[in-house]
Amino acid sequence: MSYSRTEIRVAAISAAVAAVMLAGATAQAEPKDSTLRGETPIDLKVGSAVWGQNQLLDFDPENPTEFQSILGEEFDSVTPENDMKWAEIHPEPDVYDFSGADAVVAFAKANGQEVRGHTLLWHSQNPDWVTEASDDWTCEEARDVLEDHISTVVSRYAGDIYEWDVANEIIQDTWDDGGVKLRTEANPFLKACSEDPVGLIGDAFRWAHEADPEAVLFLNDYNAEGVNEKTDAYYALAQELLADGVPLQGFGAQGHLSLMYGFDESMQANFERFADLGLQVAVTEADVRMPLGEDGNPTEEQIALQAERYDGMLQACLNVPACSSFTVWGFDDGHSWVPGVFDEGYATIMTEEYEKKPAYFALLDGLSDATPGRSPRTPPGLDK
């Protein structure tokens, strides 16, 4: 009897979960230098989101907090979870607050990490001055505001950011009013330029490229993991932008998953079709949340399934050479955004006490299997 690679990995993950549950302290059995960044292939970045304003302003390289030490040891890429969103970095028309973003960049430099920029064009977390003024903007006024913002922010961090989420969540889902289409109602800039929203999107990429020609520029969205109606729309948009000479260079699937739903097995195929357009691809915001029992704890089955889902996303990335980064949206439950938004939890790879979950070890094993040491990834289909 033969077994597929997926079946073997699932069996290995299940065994790892059982070992963690029995040992209760498996993390202590791992070699101290066995870290995610230590096992990551040299052609891939493994990252975590972090909120600079809340977690890094007090960073002292000589005396880091436990959180800061783990962030520096485990990841070679960091993403500002909120610090580069409009409400934080551009709170007033003529006011920029770079303190949080600067803290993220300074931390990354101190720890030999790269930074993913997030995000320049989004319909959410905009300051009041944008949401209130946008109803009266002409397209030209909206363009001027957006160009100033992109040019100012991207040029400040030119050379410090390797990937930028330029346009985030610009396409609606099937369940949204009006179905899958560009967010020309919710996004204030696309709304003002609703007669030619694709033209505005293209110029957003051009402005970012002018400000930092070395950064790789991404489209990014949730529910964008597999082949579906939404990613079909992104695929068509990417083709249109590329045909117009827009410096679009990447497509990011956020990877915010829930155990309340199934796992889309077409994720690798989706990445492959965008890679065939000449784009890099990435998992940009991975977490796997779940409904919890009355005691607030997950079941063993949920823990095992979470590990499988994390591994499934990682394998889809590892199997596509164009996948340049794999980022978790925070590494511990104490700093997860999930409980504040969903009636779910336990979404990250570590507990509030920084105990490593089976999901962490699934990622560690997957990265280790992909490369002997820190060599480039073995091409898909070629066993070591």
C-alpha positions in Angstrom: 0.0 0.0 0.0 1.3 3.5 -0.9 0.5 6.8 0.7 0.4 10.3 -0.7 2.6 13.0 0.6 -0.4 14.7 2.1 -1.5 11.5 3.9 1.9 11.1 5.3 2.1 14.7 6.6 -1.4 14.4 8.2 -0.4 11.3 10.0 2.8 13.0 11.2 0.8 16.0 12.4 -1.6 13.8 14.3 1.3 12.0 15.9 2.8 15.3 16.9 -0.5 16.5 18.4 -0.7 13.3 20.5 2.8 13.8 21.7 2.2 17.4 22.7 -1.0 16.5 24.6 0.8 13.7 26.4 4.0 15.6 27.2 2.4 18.9 28.0 5.7 20.7 27.5 7.0 19.6 24.2 8.6 23.0 23.5 11.2 22.3 26.1 12.3 19.2 24.2 13.1 21.1 21.1 16.7 22.3 20.6 17.0 25.9 21.6 18.2 27.0 18.2 15.4 25.2 16.4 13.3 28.1 15.2 11.0 28.9 12.3 13.4 31.3 10.8 16.3 28.9 11.4 14.5 26.2 9.3 13.1 28.5 6.6 14.6 28.0 3.1 16.7 30.9 1.9 14.3 31.7 -0.9 11.4 32.2 1.5 10.6 34.6 4.4 8.6 33.5 7.4 7.0 36.4 9.2 4.6 37.7 11.9 2.4 40.7 12.2 3.2 43.0 15.1 1.7 46.3 16.4 4.6 48.6 16.8 2.7 51.2 18.9 1.7 48.6 21.4 4.6 46.1 21.4 7.8 47.7 20.2 8.0 51.4 21.3 9.8 50.2 24.5 12.2 47.9 22.6 15.6 47.8 24.1 18.0 45.5 22.3 19.9 44.9 25.5 16.8 44.0 27.5 13.9 42.8 25.2 10.6 41.6 26.6 9.8 37.9 26.2 7.4 38.8 23.3 10.1 40.8 21.6 12.7 38.1 22.0 10.4 35.5 20.5 9.5 37.8 17.6 13.1 38.3 16.8 14.2 34.7 17.2 11.4 33.0 15.3 10.8 35.3 12.3 12.9 36.9 9.6 10.0 39.1 8.4 7.6 41.4 10.2 4.5 43.2 9.1 3.0 46.2 10.9 -0.4 45.0 11.8 -1.9 48.5 12.1 0.9 51.0 12.2 0.9 51.7 8.4 -2.9 51.8 8.0 -4.3 55.2 7.2 -5.9 55.9 10.7 -2.6 55.3 12.4 0.0 56.8 10.0 -2.1 59.7 8.5 -4.6 60.7 11.2 -5.1 64.3 9.8 -4.9 65.8 6.3 -1.5 67.4 6.9 -0.3 65.1 9.7 1.7 61.9 9.5 2.5 59.8 12.6 5.4 57.5 11.8 6.2 56.5 15.4 4.6 53.0 15.2 5.9 52.2 11.7 9.4 53.5 12.6 9.4 51.2 15.7 8.6 48.2 13.5 11.4 49.1 11.0 13.9 49.8 13.8 13.1 46.5 15.5 13.5 44.6 12.1 16.9 46.2 11.5 18.1 45.3 15.0 17.1 41.7 14.5 18.2 41.2 10.9 14.6 41.0 9.6 12.8 42.3 6.5 9.5 44.3 6.6 6.3 43.8 4.6 4.4 47.1 4.2 0.7 47.0 4.9 -1.3 48.8 3.4 -1.8 51.7 1.0 -5.3 51.5 -0.5 -8.0 50.0 1.7 -11.7 50.6 2.4 -11.3 50.1 6.2 -9.5 51.7 9.1 -9.4 55.1 7.4 -9.4 58.3 9.5 -12.6 60.4 9.9 -11.2 63.1 7.6 -11.0 60.6 4.8 -14.4 59.0 5.3 -16.2 62.3 5.8 -14.5 64.2 3.0 -14.7 61.4 0.4 -18.4 61.9 -0.3 -17.6 65.3 -1.8 -14.3 64.5 -3.5 -13.9 64.7 -7.2 -11.8 61.9 -8.7 -8.9 64.4 -9.2 -9.1 65.4 -5.5 -9.1 61.7 -4.4 -6.2 61.0 -6.7 -4.2 63.9 -5.2 -4.8 62.7 -1.7 -3.9 59.1 -2.5 -0.8 60.0 -4.5 0.5 62.2 -1.6 -0.1 59.5 0.9 1.6 56.7 -1.1 4.5 58.9 -2.2 5.1 60.1 1.4 4.8 56.7 3.1 6.6 54.5 0.6 9.5 57.0 0.0 10.1 57.2 3.8 10.7 53.5 4.0 12.3 53.0 0.6 15.0 50.3 0.9 13.5 49.1 4.2 10.5 47.3 2.9 10.7 44.3 0.6 7.0 43.7 -0.2 4.1 46.2 -0.1 0.4 45.3 0.0 -0.5 48.2 -2.2 -4.2 47.4 -2.8 -6.0 45.5 0.0 -9.4 43.9 -0.2 -10.5 45.9 -3.2 -12.9 43.2 -4.5 -16.1 42.2 -2.8 -17.2 38.7 -1.9 -20.1 36.7 -3.3 -22.0 37.3 -0.1 -21.6 41.1 -0.2 -24.4 43.3 -1.7 -23.8 43.4 -5.4 -21.6 40.3 -5.4 -18.1 40.0 -6.6 -17.0 43.4 -8.0 -14.6 46.3 -7.2 -15.5 48.0 -3.9 -16.6 51.2 -5.6 -19.0 52.0 -2.7 -17.0 51.1 0.4 -13.6 52.2 -0.7 -13.5 56.1 -0.6 -11.0 56.4 -3.4 -12.5 53.9 -5.7 -15.9 55.5 -5.0 -14.6 59.0 -6.1 -13.1 57.5 -9.2 -15.9 55.0 -9.9 -15.9 55.8 -13.6 -12.4 54.3 -13.9 -11.5 52.5 -10.7 -9.0 50.2 -12.5 -7.1 53.3 -13.7 -6.8 54.5 -10.1 -5.6 51.1 -8.9 -3.0 51.1 -11.6 -1.7 54.5 -10.7 -1.5 53.5 -7.0 1.0 50.8 -8.1 2.8 53.3 -10.3 3.1 55.8 -7.5 4.4 53.2 -5.1 6.9 51.9 -7.7 8.2 55.4 -8.3 8.7 55.9 -4.6 10.5 52.6 -4.1 11.5 50.8 -7.3 12.9 47.8 -5.3 9.8 46.9 -3.3 7.6 44.1 -4.7 4.1 45.3 -5.0 1.1 43.1 -4.1 -2.6 42.8 -4.4 -3.9 41.3 -1.2 -7.2 39.9 0.1 -9.1 37.4 2.3 -11.1 34.5 0.8 -8.4 34.5 -1.9 -6.7 31.2 -1.0 -8.3 28.9 -3.6 -9.8 29.1 -7.1 -13.2 30.8 -6.7 -15.3 33.6 -8.1 -13.4 36.2 -6.2 -9.9 35.0 -7.2 -11.2 34.7 -10.8 -12.0 38.4 -10.6 -8.5 39.1 -9.2 -6.9 37.0 -11.9 -8.8 39.0 -14.6 -7.8 42.3 -12.8 -4.2 41.2 -12.7 -4.2 40.4 -16.4 -5.7 43.8 -17.2 -3.2 45.7 -15.0 -0.2 43.8 -16.4 -1.4 44.4 -20.0 -1.5 48.1 -19.2 2.1 48.1 -18.0 1.2 48.5 -14.3 4.1 47.4 -12.0 2.0 44.8 -10.2 4.4 42.1 -9.0 2.6 40.0 -6.4 -0.7 38.4 -5.3 -1.3 37.7 -1.6 -3.8 35.4 0.0 -4.4 36.4 3.6 -5.1 33.0 5.0 -7.6 34.0 7.8 -9.2 30.5 8.2 -11.9 29.1 10.5 -12.5 25.5 11.5 -16.2 26.3 11.0 -15.5 25.9 7.3 -13.6 23.5 5.1 -10.1 23.9 3.7 -9.8 24.9 0.0 -7.6 22.3 -1.6 -7.2 24.4 -4.7 -4.8 26.8 -2.9 -1.7 25.6 -4.7 -3.4 25.6 -8.1 -4.5 29.2 -7.4 -1.0 30.3 -6.5 0.3 28.5 -9.6 -2.0 30.4 -12.0 -0.9 33.8 -10.6 2.7 32.7 -10.7 2.2 31.8 -14.4 1.4 35.5 -14.9 4.9 36.3 -13.7 3.8 37.3 -10.2 5.2 36.4 -6.8 2.6 35.0 -4.4 2.4 34.9 -0.6 0.4 33.9 2.4 0.2 37.2 4.1 -2.0 37.0 7.3 -2.4 33.4 8.3 -4.3 32.3 11.4 -6.8 29.5 12.0 -9.6 30.3 14.5 -12.2 28.1 16.0 -15.3 28.1 18.2 -14.4 27.2 21.7 -16.4 25.3 24.4 -17.8 26.8 27.6 -14.5 26.4 29.3 -12.8 28.4 26.6 -10.6 25.6 25.5 -10.3 23.7 22.2 -10.7 20.0 21.8 -7.9 17.7 20.8 -9.6 17.2 17.4 -9.7 21.0 16.9 -6.0 21.3 17.8 -5.0 18.6 15.4 -7.2 20.1 12.6 -5.7 23.5 13.2 -2.2 22.1 12.7 -3.3 20.5 9.5 -4.8 23.8 8.2 -1.6 25.7 8.9 0.4 23.0 7.3 -1.9 23.0 4.3 -1.3 26.7 3.7 2.4 26.3 4.2 2.7 23.4 1.8 0.7 25.3 -0.9 3.3 28.1 -0.5 6.4 25.8 -0.4 5.2 23.9 -3.5 5.2 27.0 -5.6 8.6 28.5 -6.2 7.1 32.0 -6.7 5.8 32.0 -3.1 8.1 34.5 -1.5 6.7 34.9 2.1 4.6 33.1 4.6 3.3 35.4 7.4 1.2 34.6 10.5 -1.1 37.4 11.7 0.5 37.5 15.2 2.1 34.5 16.8 0.4 34.3 20.2 -3.2 34.3 21.4 -2.6 37.2 23.8 -2.1 39.5 20.8 -4.5 38.0 18.3 -7.2 40.2 16.7 -9.6 37.3 16.4 -11.5 37.4 19.8 -12.3 41.1 19.3 -13.9 40.4 16.0 -15.3 36.8 16.0 -16.9 34.6 18.6 -13.9 32.3 18.1 -10.3 32.0 19.4 -7.2 29.9 19.8 -6.2 31.2 16.3 -2.4 31.5 16.5 0.6 29.2 16.8 1.3 29.9 20.5 -0.8 30.4 23.6 -1.0 33.6 25.6 1.9 32.1 27.7 3.9 31.5 24.5 3.6 27.8 24.7 4.1 26.4 21.2 1.1 24.6 19.8 1.1 21.6 17.5 0.4 24.2 14.7 3.8 25.7 15.5 5.5 22.4 15.2 3.6 21.6 12.0 5.1 24.8 10.5 8.5 24.0 11.9 8.5 20.5 10.5 7.2 21.7 7.1 9.9 24.2 6.8 12.6 21.7 7.9 11.3 19.1 5.4 11.5 21.7 2.6 15.2 22.3 2.9 18.3 20.6 4.3 19.5 23.5 6.5 18.8 26.8 4.7 19.2 25.8 1.1 16.6 26.8 -1.5 13.5 24.8 -1.7 13.5 21.5 -3.5 11.3 21.9 -6.7 7.9 20.3 -6.4 7.8 16.6 -7.3 11.5 16.1 -6.6 12.1 14.2 -3.3 15.3 14.7 -1.4 
